[in-house]
């Protein structure tokens, strides 16, 4: 299971690998800079919709796998 901290670290690494500053990614995702800073820091109460917008702006896809299902 991924923790909010791990998600934040992953987002930060992806942003940096794409050569984006925090303000650039925040603008591309339509979220505030403060939100992105807190998300990258692993804030546990980050809004899911905004988090998904950031991941989408980075070109990420999310896959949910239910119990008893095999990963593709």
PQR file with spaces between the fields and no chain letter, atoms N, CA, C, O and H, PARSE charges and radii, in Angstrom:
ATOM       1  N    UNK     1       0.842   -1.182    0.000 -0.4000 1.5000
ATOM       2  CA   UNK     1       0.000    0.000    0.000 -0.0000 2.0000
ATOM       3  C    UNK     1       0.891    1.250    0.000  0.5500 1.7000
ATOM       4  O    UNK     1       1.837    1.355    0.780 -0.5500 1.4000
ATOM       5  N    UNK     2       0.567    2.183   -0.885 -0.4000 1.5000
ATOM       6  CA   UNK     2       1.325    3.437   -0.926 -0.0000 2.0000
ATOM       7  C    UNK     2       0.790    4.395    0.132  0.5500 1.7000
ATOM       8  O    UNK     2      -0.415    4.469    0.372 -0.5500 1.4000
ATOM       9  H    UNK     2      -0.202    2.097   -1.518  0.4000 1.0000
ATOM      10  N    UNK     3       1.693    5.111    0.747 -0.4000 1.5000
ATOM      11  CA   UNK     3       1.309    6.120    1.727 -0.0000 2.0000
ATOM      12  C    UNK     3       1.268    7.490    1.041  0.5500 1.7000
ATOM      13  O    UNK     3       1.828    7.654   -0.042 -0.5500 1.4000
ATOM      14  H    UNK     3       2.672    5.050    0.551  0.4000 1.0000
ATOM      15  N    UNK     4       0.608    8.473    1.665 -0.4000 1.5000
ATOM      16  CA   UNK     4       0.629    9.828    1.108 -0.0000 2.0000
ATOM      17  C    UNK     4       2.057   10.352    0.926  0.5500 1.7000
ATOM      18  O    UNK     4       2.339   11.065   -0.038 -0.5500 1.4000
ATOM      19  H    UNK     4       0.152    8.340    2.545  0.4000 1.0000
ATOM      20  N    UNK     5       2.943   10.006    1.837 -0.4000 1.5000
ATOM      21  CA   UNK     5       4.344   10.427    1.732 -0.0000 2.0000
ATOM      22  C    UNK     5       4.992    9.841    0.480  0.5500 1.7000
ATOM      23  O    UNK     5       5.695   10.545   -0.244 -0.5500 1.4000
ATOM      24  H    UNK     5       2.714    9.427    2.620  0.4000 1.0000
ATOM      25  N    UNK     6       4.758    8.554    0.225 -0.4000 1.5000
ATOM      26  CA   UNK     6       5.320    7.905   -0.957 -0.0000 2.0000
ATOM      27  C    UNK     6       4.751    8.505   -2.249  0.5500 1.7000
ATOM      28  O    UNK     6       5.479    8.669   -3.228 -0.5500 1.4000
ATOM      29  H    UNK     6       4.187    7.982    0.814  0.4000 1.0000
ATOM      30  N    UNK     7       3.471    8.826   -2.252 -0.4000 1.5000
ATOM      31  CA   UNK     7       2.861    9.454   -3.427 -0.0000 2.0000
ATOM      32  C    UNK     7       3.502   10.815   -3.661  0.5500 1.7000
ATOM      33  O    UNK     7       3.819   11.166   -4.797 -0.5500 1.4000
ATOM      34  H    UNK     7       2.880    8.693   -1.457  0.4000 1.0000
ATOM      35  N    UNK     8       3.692   11.577   -2.601 -0.4000 1.5000
ATOM      36  CA   UNK     8       4.326   12.888   -2.716 -0.0000 2.0000
ATOM      37  C    UNK     8       5.735   12.800   -3.267  0.5500 1.7000
ATOM      38  O    UNK     8       6.124   13.592   -4.125 -0.5500 1.4000
ATOM      39  H    UNK     8       3.434   11.292   -1.678  0.4000 1.0000
ATOM      40  N    UNK     9       6.496   11.845   -2.778 -0.4000 1.5000
ATOM      41  CA   UNK     9       7.869   11.646   -3.261 -0.0000 2.0000
ATOM      42  C    UNK     9       7.861   11.279   -4.745  0.5500 1.7000
ATOM      43  O    UNK     9       8.669   11.786   -5.523 -0.5500 1.4000
ATOM      44  H    UNK     9       6.180   11.201   -2.080  0.4000 1.0000
ATOM      45  N    UNK    10       6.945   10.399   -5.125 -0.4000 1.5000
ATOM      46  CA   UNK    10       6.843    9.983   -6.522 -0.0000 2.0000
ATOM      47  C    UNK    10       6.488   11.166   -7.415  0.5500 1.7000
ATOM      48  O    UNK    10       7.076   11.337   -8.482 -0.5500 1.4000
ATOM      49  H    UNK    10       6.289    9.987   -4.493  0.4000 1.0000
ATOM      50  N    UNK    11       5.530   11.980   -6.985 -0.4000 1.5000
ATOM      51  CA   UNK    11       5.137   13.159   -7.765 -0.0000 2.0000
ATOM      52  C    UNK    11       6.317   14.107   -7.907  0.5500 1.7000
ATOM      53  O    UNK    11       6.563   14.622   -8.997 -0.5500 1.4000
ATOM      54  H    UNK    11       5.052   11.841   -6.117  0.4000 1.0000
ATOM      55  N    UNK    12       7.049   14.347   -6.831 -0.4000 1.5000
ATOM      56  CA   UNK    12       8.207   15.237   -6.886 -0.0000 2.0000
ATOM      57  C    UNK    12       9.252   14.710   -7.867  0.5500 1.7000
ATOM      58  O    UNK    12       9.791   15.466   -8.674 -0.5500 1.4000
ATOM      59  H    UNK    12       6.849   13.929   -5.944  0.4000 1.0000
ATOM      60  N    UNK    13       9.535   13.406   -7.793 -0.4000 1.5000
ATOM      61  CA   UNK    13      10.522   12.805   -8.693 -0.0000 2.0000
ATOM      62  C    UNK    13      10.085   12.904  -10.153  0.5500 1.7000
ATOM      63  O    UNK    13      10.904   13.203  -11.023 -0.5500 1.4000
ATOM      64  H    UNK    13       9.096   12.791   -7.137  0.4000 1.0000
ATOM      65  N    UNK    14       8.802   12.656  -10.431 -0.4000 1.5000
ATOM      66  CA   UNK    14       8.288   12.752  -11.793 -0.0000 2.0000
ATOM      67  C    UNK    14       8.373   14.192  -12.305  0.5500 1.7000
ATOM      68  O    UNK    14       8.761   14.432  -13.448 -0.5500 1.4000
ATOM      69  H    UNK    14       8.138   12.412   -9.724  0.4000 1.0000
ATOM      70  N    UNK    15       8.006   15.139  -11.448 -0.4000 1.5000
ATOM      71  CA   UNK    15       8.054   16.556  -11.835 -0.0000 2.0000
ATOM      72  C    UNK    15       9.476   16.953  -12.199  0.5500 1.7000
ATOM      73  O    UNK    15       9.713   17.577  -13.233 -0.5500 1.4000
ATOM      74  H    UNK    15       7.691   14.944  -10.519  0.4000 1.0000
ATOM      75  N    UNK    16      10.407   16.590  -11.350 -0.4000 1.5000
ATOM      76  CA   UNK    16      11.799   16.945  -11.604 -0.0000 2.0000
ATOM      77  C    UNK    16      12.343   16.253  -12.846  0.5500 1.7000
ATOM      78  O    UNK    16      13.111   16.852  -13.599 -0.5500 1.4000
ATOM      79  H    UNK    16      10.214   16.083  -10.510  0.4000 1.0000
ATOM      80  N    UNK    17      11.956   15.001  -13.068 -0.4000 1.5000
ATOM      81  CA   UNK    17      12.439   14.270  -14.245 -0.0000 2.0000
ATOM      82  C    UNK    17      11.913   14.891  -15.535  0.5500 1.7000
ATOM      83  O    UNK    17      12.515   14.726  -16.597 -0.5500 1.4000
ATOM      84  H    UNK    17      11.332   14.515  -12.456  0.4000 1.0000
ATOM      85  N    UNK    18      10.792   15.604  -15.445 -0.4000 1.5000
ATOM      86  CA   UNK    18      10.226   16.284  -16.608 -0.0000 2.0000
ATOM      87  C    UNK    18      10.701   17.731  -16.711  0.5500 1.7000
ATOM      88  O    UNK    18      10.276   18.475  -17.596 -0.5500 1.4000
ATOM      89  H    UNK    18      10.303   15.738  -14.582  0.4000 1.0000
ATOM      90  N    UNK    19      11.587   18.120  -15.793 -0.4000 1.5000
ATOM      91  CA   UNK    19      12.155   19.465  -15.832 -0.0000 2.0000
ATOM      92  C    UNK    19      11.176   20.571  -15.483  0.5500 1.7000
ATOM      93  O    UNK    19      11.314   21.701  -15.952 -0.5500 1.4000
ATOM      94  H    UNK    19      11.931   17.517  -15.074  0.4000 1.0000
ATOM      95  N    UNK    20      10.192   20.249  -14.663 -0.4000 1.5000
ATOM      96  CA   UNK    20       9.181   21.228  -14.278 -0.0000 2.0000
ATOM      97  C    UNK    20       9.452   21.790  -12.889  0.5500 1.7000
ATOM      98  O    UNK    20       9.873   21.070  -11.984 -0.5500 1.4000
ATOM      99  H    UNK    20      10.080   19.331  -14.282  0.4000 1.0000
ATOM     100  N    UNK    21       9.203   23.085  -12.736 -0.4000 1.5000
ATOM     101  CA   UNK    21       9.203   23.698  -11.407 -0.0000 2.0000
ATOM     102  C    UNK    21       7.823   23.451  -10.799  0.5500 1.7000
ATOM     103  O    UNK    21       6.866   23.128  -11.503 -0.5500 1.4000
ATOM     104  H    UNK    21       8.861   23.670  -13.471  0.4000 1.0000
ATOM     105  N    UNK    22       7.742   23.608   -9.496 -0.4000 1.5000
ATOM     106  CA   UNK    22       6.457   23.402   -8.818 -0.0000 2.0000
ATOM     107  C    UNK    22       5.388   24.340   -9.364  0.5500 1.7000
ATOM     108  O    UNK    22       4.250   23.913   -9.563 -0.5500 1.4000
ATOM     109  H    UNK    22       8.519   23.870   -8.924  0.4000 1.0000
ATOM     110  N    UNK    23       5.717   25.598   -9.610 -0.4000 1.5000
ATOM     111  CA   UNK    23       4.705   26.529  -10.107 -0.0000 2.0000
ATOM     112  C    UNK    23       4.239   26.154  -11.510  0.5500 1.7000
ATOM     113  O    UNK    23       3.078   26.376  -11.854 -0.5500 1.4000
ATOM     114  H    UNK    23       6.641   25.945   -9.448  0.4000 1.0000
ATOM     115  N    UNK    24       5.126   25.589  -12.320 -0.4000 1.5000
ATOM     116  CA   UNK    24       4.740   25.170  -13.663 -0.0000 2.0000
ATOM     117  C    UNK    24       3.767   23.990  -13.616  0.5500 1.7000
ATOM     118  O    UNK    24       2.764   23.979  -14.329 -0.5500 1.4000
ATOM     119  H    UNK    24       6.069   25.408  -12.040  0.4000 1.0000
ATOM     120  N    UNK    25       4.065   23.005  -12.780 -0.4000 1.5000
ATOM     121  CA   UNK    25       3.180   21.854  -12.655 -0.0000 2.0000
ATOM     122  C    UNK    25       1.841   22.263  -12.053  0.5500 1.7000
ATOM     123  O    UNK    25       0.789   21.810  -12.504 -0.5500 1.4000
ATOM     124  H    UNK    25       4.880   23.014  -12.200  0.4000 1.0000
ATOM     125  N    UNK    26       1.879   23.113  -11.039 -0.4000 1.5000
ATOM     126  CA   UNK    26       0.631   23.582  -10.428 -0.0000 2.0000
ATOM     127  C    UNK    26      -0.246   24.255  -11.486  0.5500 1.7000
ATOM     128  O    UNK    26      -1.451   24.009  -11.541 -0.5500 1.4000
ATOM     129  H    UNK    26       2.734   23.482  -10.673  0.4000 1.0000
ATOM     130  N    UNK    27       0.354   25.101  -12.322 -0.4000 1.5000
ATOM     131  CA   UNK    27      -0.404   25.776  -13.372 -0.0000 2.0000
ATOM     132  C    UNK    27      -0.960   24.799  -14.392  0.5500 1.7000
ATOM     133  O    UNK    27      -2.111   24.930  -14.808 -0.5500 1.4000
ATOM     134  H    UNK    27       1.333   25.300  -12.277  0.4000 1.0000
ATOM     135  N    UNK    28      -0.159   23.819  -14.803 -0.4000 1.5000
ATOM     136  CA   UNK    28      -0.601   22.828  -15.783 -0.0000 2.0000
ATOM     137  C    UNK    28      -1.745   21.977  -15.251  0.5500 1.7000
ATOM     138  O    UNK    28      -2.622   21.555  -16.006 -0.5500 1.4000
ATOM     139  H    UNK    28       0.776   23.713  -14.464  0.4000 1.0000
ATOM     140  N    UNK    29      -1.729   21.729  -13.940 -0.4000 1.5000
ATOM     141  CA   UNK    29      -2.753   20.892  -13.315 -0.0000 2.0000
ATOM     142  C    UNK    29      -3.968   21.700  -12.864  0.5500 1.7000
ATOM     143  O    UNK    29      -5.002   21.128  -12.522 -0.5500 1.4000
ATOM     144  H    UNK    29      -1.017   22.072  -13.327  0.4000 1.0000
ATOM     145  N    UNK    30      -3.845   23.034  -12.861 -0.4000 1.5000
ATOM     146  CA   UNK    30      -4.959   23.868  -12.405 -0.0000 2.0000
ATOM     147  C    UNK    30      -5.149   23.841  -10.901  0.5500 1.7000
ATOM     148  O    UNK    30      -6.266   23.976  -10.403 -0.5500 1.4000
ATOM     149  H    UNK    30      -3.004   23.500  -13.139  0.4000 1.0000
ATOM     150  N    UNK    31      -4.050   23.665  -10.179 -0.4000 1.5000
ATOM     151  CA   UNK    31      -4.108   23.667   -8.710 -0.0000 2.0000
ATOM     152  C    UNK    31      -3.190   24.776   -8.198  0.5500 1.7000
ATOM     153  O    UNK    31      -2.359   25.296   -8.942 -0.5500 1.4000
ATOM     154  H    UNK    31      -3.142   23.555  -10.583  0.4000 1.0000
ATOM     155  N    UNK    32      -3.343   25.126   -6.951 -0.4000 1.5000
ATOM     156  CA   UNK    32      -2.509   26.154   -6.360 -0.0000 2.0000
ATOM     157  C    UNK    32      -1.120   25.626   -6.012  0.5500 1.7000
ATOM     158  O    UNK    32      -0.931   24.436   -5.762 -0.5500 1.4000
ATOM     159  H    UNK    32      -4.019   24.703   -6.346  0.4000 1.0000
ATOM     160  N    UNK    33      -0.162   26.541   -6.004 -0.4000 1.5000
ATOM     161  CA   UNK    33       1.206   26.171   -5.659 -0.0000 2.0000
ATOM     162  C    UNK    33       1.271   25.586   -4.253  0.5500 1.7000
ATOM     163  O    UNK    33       1.953   24.586   -4.030 -0.5500 1.4000
ATOM     164  H    UNK    33      -0.316   27.508   -6.208  0.4000 1.0000
ATOM     165  N    UNK    34       0.576   26.192   -3.316 -0.4000 1.5000
ATOM     166  CA   UNK    34       0.584   25.685   -1.930 -0.0000 2.0000
ATOM     167  C    UNK    34       0.081   24.239   -1.878  0.5500 1.7000
ATOM     168  O    UNK    34       0.633   23.407   -1.158 -0.5500 1.4000
ATOM     169  H    UNK    34       0.021   27.004   -3.497  0.4000 1.0000
ATOM     170  N    UNK    35      -0.976   23.950   -2.654 -0.4000 1.5000
ATOM     171  CA   UNK    35      -1.489   22.578   -2.687 -0.0000 2.0000
ATOM     172  C    UNK    35      -0.401   21.616   -3.153  0.5500 1.7000
ATOM     173  O    UNK    35      -0.188   20.569   -2.542 -0.5500 1.4000
ATOM     174  H    UNK    35      -1.424   24.626   -3.239  0.4000 1.0000
ATOM     175  N    UNK    36       0.289   21.975   -4.242 -0.4000 1.5000
ATOM     176  CA   UNK    36       1.315   21.089   -4.778 -0.0000 2.0000
ATOM     177  C    UNK    36       2.460   20.894   -3.786  0.5500 1.7000
ATOM     178  O    UNK    36       2.966   19.783   -3.628 -0.5500 1.4000
ATOM     179  H    UNK    36       0.116   22.826   -4.739  0.4000 1.0000
ATOM     180  N    UNK    37       2.857   21.954   -3.132 -0.4000 1.5000
ATOM     181  CA   UNK    37       3.919   21.850   -2.126 -0.0000 2.0000
ATOM     182  C    UNK    37       3.506   20.873   -1.019  0.5500 1.7000
ATOM     183  O    UNK    37       4.294   20.023   -0.603 -0.5500 1.4000
ATOM     184  H    UNK    37       2.446   22.857   -3.260  0.4000 1.0000
ATOM     185  N    UNK    38       2.279   21.004   -0.554 -0.4000 1.5000
ATOM     186  CA   UNK    38       1.788   20.117    0.506 -0.0000 2.0000
ATOM     187  C    UNK    38       1.635   18.686    0.002  0.5500 1.7000
ATOM     188  O    UNK    38       1.917   17.737    0.734 -0.5500 1.4000
ATOM     189  H    UNK    38       1.638   21.694   -0.891  0.4000 1.0000
ATOM     190  N    UNK    39       1.192   18.525   -1.236 -0.4000 1.5000
ATOM     191  CA   UNK    39       1.054   17.191   -1.819 -0.0000 2.0000
ATOM     192  C    UNK    39       2.410   16.502   -1.895  0.5500 1.7000
ATOM     193  O    UNK    39       2.541   15.340   -1.512 -0.5500 1.4000
ATOM     194  H    UNK    39       0.962   19.295   -1.831  0.4000 1.0000
ATOM     195  N    UNK    40       3.409   17.209   -2.385 -0.4000 1.5000
ATOM     196  CA   UNK    40       4.752   16.629   -2.476 -0.0000 2.0000
ATOM     197  C    UNK    40       5.332   16.324   -1.092  0.5500 1.7000
ATOM     198  O    UNK    40       6.188   15.450   -0.958 -0.5500 1.4000
ATOM     199  H    UNK    40       3.302   18.153   -2.696  0.4000 1.0000
ATOM     200  N    UNK    41       4.874   17.033   -0.080 -0.4000 1.5000
ATOM     201  CA   UNK    41       5.340   16.794    1.288 -0.0000 2.0000
ATOM     202  C    UNK    41       4.603   15.622    1.947  0.5500 1.7000
ATOM     203  O    UNK    41       4.945   15.216    3.057 -0.5500 1.4000
ATOM     204  H    UNK    41       4.179   17.743   -0.190  0.4000 1.0000
ATOM     205  N    UNK    42       3.583   15.078    1.254 -0.4000 1.5000
ATOM     206  CA   UNK    42       2.864   13.925    1.782 -0.0000 2.0000
ATOM     207  C    UNK    42       1.705   14.255    2.691  0.5500 1.7000
ATOM     208  O    UNK    42       1.334   13.449    3.545 -0.5500 1.4000
ATOM     209  H    UNK    42       3.305   15.408    0.352  0.4000 1.0000
ATOM     210  N    UNK    43       1.121   15.444    2.517 -0.4000 1.5000
ATOM     211  CA   UNK    43      -0.015   15.823    3.363 -0.0000 2.0000
ATOM     212  C    UNK    43      -1.137   14.802    3.206  0.5500 1.7000
ATOM     213  O    UNK    43      -1.584   14.516    2.095 -0.5500 1.4000
ATOM     214  H    UNK    43       1.422   16.099    1.824  0.4000 1.0000
ATOM     215  N    UNK    44      -1.579   14.262    4.324 -0.4000 1.5000
ATOM     216  CA   UNK    44      -2.559   13.175    4.306 -0.0000 2.0000
ATOM     217  C    UNK    44      -3.962   13.625    3.937  0.5500 1.7000
ATOM     218  O    UNK    44      -4.787   12.796    3.554 -0.5500 1.4000
ATOM     219  H    UNK    44      -1.216   14.494    5.227  0.4000 1.0000
ATOM     220  N    UNK    45      -4.255   14.908    4.042 -0.4000 1.5000
ATOM     221  CA   UNK    45      -5.609   15.376    3.755 -0.0000 2.0000
ATOM     222  C    UNK    45      -5.714   16.035    2.383  0.5500 1.7000
ATOM     223  O    UNK    45      -6.661   16.780    2.132 -0.5500 1.4000
ATOM     224  H    UNK    45      -3.586   15.582    4.354  0.4000 1.0000
ATOM     225  N    UNK    46      -4.758   15.774    1.491 -0.4000 1.5000
ATOM     226  CA   UNK    46      -4.794   16.345    0.144 -0.0000 2.0000
ATOM     227  C    UNK    46      -6.064   15.892   -0.571  0.5500 1.7000
ATOM     228  O    UNK    46      -6.459   14.730   -0.478 -0.5500 1.4000
ATOM     229  H    UNK    46      -3.989   15.168    1.695  0.4000 1.0000
ATOM     230  N    UNK    47      -6.689   16.807   -1.274 -0.4000 1.5000
ATOM     231  CA   UNK    47      -7.936   16.503   -1.983 -0.0000 2.0000
ATOM     232  C    UNK    47      -7.670   15.548   -3.139  0.5500 1.7000
ATOM     233  O    UNK    47      -6.749   15.754   -3.929 -0.5500 1.4000
ATOM     234  H    UNK    47      -6.368   17.751   -1.350  0.4000 1.0000
ATOM     235  N    UNK    48      -8.475   14.515   -3.228 -0.4000 1.5000
ATOM     236  CA   UNK    48      -8.276   13.486   -4.236 -0.0000 2.0000
ATOM     237  C    UNK    48      -8.408   14.043   -5.651  0.5500 1.7000
ATOM     238  O    UNK    48      -7.593   13.716   -6.514 -0.5500 1.4000
ATOM     239  H    UNK    48      -9.224   14.348   -2.586  0.4000 1.0000
ATOM     240  N    UNK    49      -9.409   14.870   -5.905 -0.4000 1.5000
ATOM     241  CA   UNK    49      -9.604   15.418   -7.242 -0.0000 2.0000
ATOM     242  C    UNK    49      -8.411   16.225   -7.716  0.5500 1.7000
ATOM     243  O    UNK    49      -7.996   16.110   -8.869 -0.5500 1.4000
ATOM     244  H    UNK    49     -10.071   15.136   -5.204  0.4000 1.0000
ATOM     245  N    UNK    50      -7.862   17.033   -6.839 -0.4000 1.5000
ATOM     246  CA   UNK    50      -6.692   17.833   -7.194 -0.0000 2.0000
ATOM     247  C    UNK    50      -5.457   16.948   -7.367  0.5500 1.7000
ATOM     248  O    UNK    50      -4.628   17.194   -8.244 -0.5500 1.4000
ATOM     249  H    UNK    50      -8.199   17.126   -5.902  0.4000 1.0000
ATOM     250  N    UNK    51      -5.340   15.928   -6.536 -0.4000 1.5000
ATOM     251  CA   UNK    51      -4.224   14.998   -6.659 -0.0000 2.0000
ATOM     252  C    UNK    51      -4.279   14.298   -8.015  0.5500 1.7000
ATOM     253  O    UNK    51      -3.253   14.145   -8.678 -0.5500 1.4000
ATOM     254  H    UNK    51      -6.013   15.728   -5.824  0.4000 1.0000
ATOM     255  N    UNK    52      -5.466   13.875   -8.424 -0.4000 1.5000
ATOM     256  CA   UNK    52      -5.618   13.226   -9.721 -0.0000 2.0000
ATOM     257  C    UNK    52      -5.294   14.192  -10.854  0.5500 1.7000
ATOM     258  O    UNK    52      -4.733   13.779  -11.869 -0.5500 1.4000
ATOM     259  H    UNK    52      -6.299   13.999   -7.885  0.4000 1.0000
ATOM     260  N    UNK    53      -5.636   15.473  -10.702 -0.4000 1.5000
ATOM     261  CA   UNK    53      -5.319   16.473  -11.721 -0.0000 2.0000
ATOM     262  C    UNK    53      -3.807   16.625  -11.878  0.5500 1.7000
ATOM     263  O    UNK    53      -3.308   16.757  -12.996 -0.5500 1.4000
ATOM     264  H    UNK    53      -6.092   15.809   -9.877  0.4000 1.0000
ATOM     265  N    UNK    54      -3.082   16.608  -10.767 -0.4000 1.5000
ATOM     266  CA   UNK    54      -1.620   16.698  -10.815 -0.0000 2.0000
ATOM     267  C    UNK    54      -1.051   15.464  -11.512  0.5500 1.7000
ATOM     268  O    UNK    54      -0.194   15.588  -12.387 -0.5500 1.4000
ATOM     269  H    UNK    54      -3.488   16.501   -9.859  0.4000 1.0000
ATOM     270  N    UNK    55      -1.516   14.288  -11.134 -0.4000 1.5000
ATOM     271  CA   UNK    55      -1.026   13.065  -11.757 -0.0000 2.0000
ATOM     272  C    UNK    55      -1.326   13.062  -13.259  0.5500 1.7000
ATOM     273  O    UNK    55      -0.491   12.638  -14.058 -0.5500 1.4000
ATOM     274  H    UNK    55      -2.213   14.188  -10.423  0.4000 1.0000
ATOM     275  N    UNK    56      -2.506   13.529  -13.638 -0.4000 1.5000
ATOM     276  CA   UNK    56      -2.876   13.613  -15.046 -0.0000 2.0000
ATOM     277  C    UNK    56      -1.950   14.572  -15.795  0.5500 1.7000
ATOM     278  O    UNK    56      -1.519   14.277  -16.909 -0.5500 1.4000
ATOM     279  H    UNK    56      -3.184   13.873  -12.989  0.4000 1.0000
ATOM     280  N    UNK    57      -1.645   15.711  -15.188 -0.4000 1.5000
ATOM     281  CA   UNK    57      -0.752   16.688  -15.814 -0.0000 2.0000
ATOM     282  C    UNK    57       0.648   16.110  -16.017  0.5500 1.7000
ATOM     283  O    UNK    57       1.363   16.528  -16.928 -0.5500 1.4000
ATOM     284  H    UNK    57      -1.995   15.950  -14.283  0.4000 1.0000
ATOM     285  N    UNK    58       1.038   15.168  -15.189 -0.4000 1.5000
ATOM     286  CA   UNK    58       2.335   14.501  -15.323 -0.0000 2.0000
ATOM     287  C    UNK    58       2.282   13.333  -16.316  0.5500 1.7000
ATOM     288  O    UNK    58       3.308   12.724  -16.619 -0.5500 1.4000
ATOM     289  H    UNK    58       0.457   14.828  -14.450  0.4000 1.0000
ATOM     290  N    UNK    59       1.088   13.029  -16.816 -0.4000 1.5000
ATOM     291  CA   UNK    59       0.938   11.924  -17.760 -0.0000 2.0000
ATOM     292  C    UNK    59       0.796   10.568  -17.101  0.5500 1.7000
ATOM     293  O    UNK    59       0.999    9.540  -17.746 -0.5500 1.4000
ATOM     294  H    UNK    59       0.255   13.524  -16.570  0.4000 1.0000
ATOM     295  N    UNK    60       0.447   10.552  -15.820 -0.4000 1.5000
ATOM     296  CA   UNK    60       0.317    9.297  -15.078 -0.0000 2.0000
ATOM     297  C    UNK    60      -1.083    8.716  -15.231  0.5500 1.7000
ATOM     298  O    UNK    60      -2.055    9.437  -15.460 -0.5500 1.4000
ATOM     299  H    UNK    60       0.282   11.387  -15.296  0.4000 1.0000
ATOM     300  N    UNK    61      -1.157    7.416  -15.101 -0.4000 1.5000
ATOM     301  CA   UNK    61      -2.431    6.705  -15.073 -0.0000 2.0000
ATOM     302  C    UNK    61      -2.511    5.967  -13.750  0.5500 1.7000
ATOM     303  O    UNK    61      -1.499    5.510  -13.218 -0.5500 1.4000
ATOM     304  H    UNK    61      -0.368    6.831  -14.915  0.4000 1.0000
ATOM     305  N    UNK    62      -3.723    5.855  -13.226 -0.4000 1.5000
ATOM     306  CA   UNK    62      -3.939    5.142  -11.962 -0.0000 2.0000
ATOM     307  C    UNK    62      -4.759    3.897  -12.273  0.5500 1.7000
ATOM     308  O    UNK    62      -5.740    3.959  -13.015 -0.5500 1.4000
ATOM     309  H    UNK    62      -4.545    6.226  -13.658  0.4000 1.0000
ATOM     310  N    UNK    63      -4.360    2.789  -11.713 -0.4000 1.5000
ATOM     311  CA   UNK    63      -5.109    1.559  -11.889 -0.0000 2.0000
ATOM     312  C    UNK    63      -5.453    0.998  -10.513  0.5500 1.7000
ATOM     313  O    UNK    63      -4.573    0.797   -9.676 -0.5500 1.4000
ATOM     314  H    UNK    63      -3.563    2.739  -11.110  0.4000 1.0000
ATOM     315  N    UNK    64      -6.717    0.752  -10.295 -0.4000 1.5000
ATOM     316  CA   UNK    64      -7.159    0.142   -9.040 -0.0000 2.0000
ATOM     317  C    UNK    64      -7.421   -1.332   -9.299  0.5500 1.7000
ATOM     318  O    UNK    64      -8.101   -1.695  -10.259 -0.5500 1.4000
ATOM     319  H    UNK    64      -7.432    0.915  -10.975  0.4000 1.0000
ATOM     320  N    UNK    65      -6.885   -2.161   -8.451 -0.4000 1.5000
ATOM     321  CA   UNK    65      -7.055   -3.601   -8.586 -0.0000 2.0000
ATOM     322  C    UNK    65      -7.760   -4.099   -7.329  0.5500 1.7000
ATOM     323  O    UNK    65      -7.229   -4.010   -6.222 -0.5500 1.4000
ATOM     324  H    UNK    65      -6.333   -1.867   -7.671  0.4000 1.0000
ATOM     325  N    UNK    66      -8.942   -4.614   -7.520 -0.4000 1.5000
ATOM     326  CA   UNK    66      -9.736   -5.094   -6.392 -0.0000 2.0000
ATOM     327  C    UNK    66      -9.181   -6.366   -5.788  0.5500 1.7000
ATOM     328  O    UNK    66      -8.383   -7.067   -6.411 -0.5500 1.4000
ATOM     329  H    UNK    66      -9.373   -4.687   -8.420  0.4000 1.0000
ATOM     330  N    UNK    67      -9.610   -6.661   -4.572 -0.4000 1.5000
ATOM     331  CA   UNK    67      -9.161   -7.881   -3.900 -0.0000 2.0000
ATOM     332  C    UNK    67      -9.485   -9.115   -4.749  0.5500 1.7000
ATOM     333  O    UNK    67     -10.559   -9.206   -5.343 -0.5500 1.4000
ATOM     334  H    UNK    67     -10.258   -6.091   -4.066  0.4000 1.0000
ATOM     335  N    UNK    68      -8.556  -10.045   -4.796 -0.4000 1.5000
ATOM     336  CA   UNK    68      -8.779  -11.283   -5.528 -0.0000 2.0000
ATOM     337  C    UNK    68      -8.562  -11.162   -7.026  0.5500 1.7000
ATOM     338  O    UNK    68      -8.739  -12.133   -7.762 -0.5500 1.4000
ATOM     339  H    UNK    68      -7.683   -9.970   -4.313  0.4000 1.0000
ATOM     340  N    UNK    69      -8.183   -9.990   -7.476 -0.4000 1.5000
ATOM     341  CA   UNK    69      -7.922   -9.786   -8.913 -0.0000 2.0000
ATOM     342  C    UNK    69      -6.421   -9.761   -9.136  0.5500 1.7000
ATOM     343  O    UNK    69      -5.664   -9.285   -8.289 -0.5500 1.4000
ATOM     344  H    UNK    69      -8.039   -9.201   -6.878  0.4000 1.0000
ATOM     345  N    UNK    70      -6.005  -10.268  -10.259 -0.4000 1.5000
ATOM     346  CA   UNK    70      -4.591  -10.278  -10.579 -0.0000 2.0000
ATOM     347  C    UNK    70      -4.223   -9.005  -11.325  0.5500 1.7000
ATOM     348  O    UNK    70      -5.020   -8.452  -12.083 -0.5500 1.4000
ATOM     349  H    UNK    70      -6.619  -10.654  -10.947  0.4000 1.0000
ATOM     350  N    UNK    71      -2.992   -8.554  -11.090 -0.4000 1.5000
ATOM     351  CA   UNK    71      -2.492   -7.390  -11.823 -0.0000 2.0000
ATOM     352  C    UNK    71      -2.236   -7.791  -13.260  0.5500 1.7000
ATOM     353  O    UNK    71      -1.835   -8.918  -13.551 -0.5500 1.4000
ATOM     354  H    UNK    71      -2.345   -9.004  -10.474  0.4000 1.0000
ATOM     355  N    UNK    72      -2.478   -6.834  -14.161 -0.4000 1.5000
ATOM     356  CA   UNK    72      -2.264   -7.104  -15.595 -0.0000 2.0000
ATOM     357  C    UNK    72      -0.804   -7.042  -15.943  0.5500 1.7000
ATOM     358  O    UNK    72      -0.436   -7.243  -17.101 -0.5500 1.4000
ATOM     359  H    UNK    72      -2.804   -5.919  -13.925  0.4000 1.0000
